[in-house]
């Protein structure tokens, strides 16, 4: 915003929320790669705390569409791009296990490392809907099904 206001530079500001899809780094420490790798390895998925904390997951193709729409707009204020559908970490783990066919289930560990971790994460995409006519179209199960083959390949399973 400073460059826009001070120098008149044509800017766009996108606030990206929890994106996933093919080409994620397998070792980046986020929940999507961790869960998919554990499931594909036949291990229980590790959940810290009770698993009731929520996250929202936006498939990469939807994110790219939102960014392009913002780029082609005249909007200079920040716009949230993400998926407003909240899923508990436990529901997410169960979805991954179901898709992969992993019968190892989940493993709960103490949530001490979550002291600063928010219990809810959900973007407000009202501005993206109103200004850009954008909202995500890929549901979580479909996006995960599109993501898993990449992980199988990178893990040497195919």
C-alpha positions in Angstrom: 0.0 0.0 0.0 2.9 2.3 0.7 4.2 2.1 -2.9 0.7 2.6 -4.2 0.0 5.7 -2.0 3.6 7.2 -2.1 4.8 6.4 -5.6 1.5 5.8 -7.5 2.7 2.3 -8.5 0.0 0.0 -9.8 -0.1 -2.7 -7.1 -2.2 -5.7 -6.1 -2.2 -7.3 -2.7 -3.3 -10.9 -2.3 -3.6 -12.5 1.1 -3.1 -16.2 0.5 -4.6 -18.8 2.9 -3.5 -22.4 3.3 -3.1 -23.6 -0.3 -2.3 -27.2 -1.3 -1.9 -29.3 -4.4 0.7 -31.0 -6.6 4.3 -29.8 -6.3 4.2 -29.1 -2.6 7.4 -29.8 -0.9 7.2 -33.1 0.9 9.1 -31.9 3.9 7.7 -28.4 4.4 6.1 -29.4 7.7 2.5 -28.5 6.9 -0.4 -30.7 7.6 -1.2 -31.6 4.0 2.1 -33.2 3.1 2.6 -34.7 6.5 -0.8 -36.4 6.5 -0.6 -37.6 2.8 2.9 -39.1 3.4 1.9 -40.8 6.6 -1.2 -42.3 4.9 0.7 -43.4 1.8 3.2 -45.1 4.2 0.5 -46.9 6.0 1.2 -45.0 9.3 -1.3 -43.4 11.7 -1.7 -39.7 11.0 -0.3 -37.6 13.8 -2.7 -35.1 15.3 -1.5 -32.7 18.0 -4.2 -32.0 20.5 -7.7 -33.2 20.2 -8.0 -32.5 16.4 -10.9 -30.2 16.8 -8.9 -27.1 15.6 -10.1 -26.1 12.2 -8.3 -25.2 9.0 -9.5 -24.3 5.5 -7.8 -25.7 2.5 -7.7 -24.0 -1.0 -6.7 -26.1 -4.0 -3.9 -24.4 -6.0 -5.9 -24.1 -9.2 -8.5 -22.1 -7.4 -5.8 -19.9 -5.8 -4.3 -19.2 -9.2 -7.6 -18.2 -10.7 -8.2 -15.8 -7.8 -4.8 -14.2 -8.2 -5.3 -13.8 -12.0 -8.7 -12.1 -11.4 -7.1 -9.8 -8.9 -4.2 -9.0 -11.3 -6.7 -8.1 -14.0 -8.8 -5.9 -11.7 -8.2 -2.3 -10.6 -8.3 -3.2 -6.9 -5.4 -1.9 -4.8 -6.5 -2.9 -1.4 -5.8 -6.4 0.1 -8.0 -9.3 -1.0 -8.2 -12.6 0.8 -7.9 -15.7 -1.5 -8.6 -19.0 0.2 -11.4 -21.4 0.9 -13.9 -20.4 3.6 -15.0 -24.0 4.3 -13.6 -25.0 7.7 -12.6 -28.6 8.4 -11.4 -30.0 11.7 -7.9 -31.5 11.6 -9.5 -34.8 12.7 -12.0 -34.7 9.8 -9.2 -33.9 7.4 -7.1 -36.8 8.7 -10.1 -39.1 8.3 -10.7 -37.8 4.7 -7.0 -38.5 3.8 -7.1 -42.0 5.3 -10.4 -42.8 3.4 -9.1 -41.6 0.1 -5.8 -43.5 0.4 -7.3 -46.6 2.0 -5.0 -46.2 5.1 -6.4 -48.4 7.9 -3.8 -47.2 10.5 -6.1 -44.4 11.7 -4.8 -41.5 13.7 -2.4 -41.0 16.6 -3.0 -38.2 19.1 -0.1 -36.4 20.7 -0.2 -33.7 23.4 -0.9 -30.3 22.0 1.7 -28.4 23.9 3.3 -27.3 20.7 0.0 -25.6 19.8 0.1 -22.9 22.4 0.3 -20.1 19.9 -1.6 -22.0 17.2 -5.0 -20.6 16.5 -8.0 -22.9 17.0 -9.8 -21.6 13.9 -8.5 -20.5 10.5 -11.0 -19.4 8.0 -10.5 -16.5 5.5 -13.3 -14.0 4.9 -13.5 -14.0 1.1 -16.4 -11.5 0.8 -14.2 -9.0 -1.0 -13.0 -11.6 -3.5 -16.6 -12.6 -4.2 -17.9 -9.0 -4.6 -14.9 -7.5 -6.4 -13.6 -10.3 -8.5 -16.6 -12.7 -8.8 -14.3 -15.3 -7.4 -14.7 -18.2 -5.0 -13.0 -21.6 -4.8 -14.7 -24.4 -6.8 -12.6 -27.4 -5.8 -13.9 -29.3 -2.8 -11.4 -30.8 -0.4 -11.9 -34.4 -1.4 -11.5 -33.7 -5.1 -8.4 -31.6 -4.5 -6.8 -34.2 -2.3 -7.5 -36.9 -5.0 -5.7 -34.6 -7.5 -2.8 -34.1 -5.1 -2.1 -37.7 -4.0 -0.6 -38.9 -7.4 2.2 -36.3 -7.1 3.1 -37.5 -3.6 3.0 -41.2 -4.8 5.5 -40.2 -7.6 7.8 -38.2 -5.3 7.8 -40.9 -2.7 8.7 -43.5 -5.3 5.5 -45.4 -5.0 4.7 -45.4 -8.7 
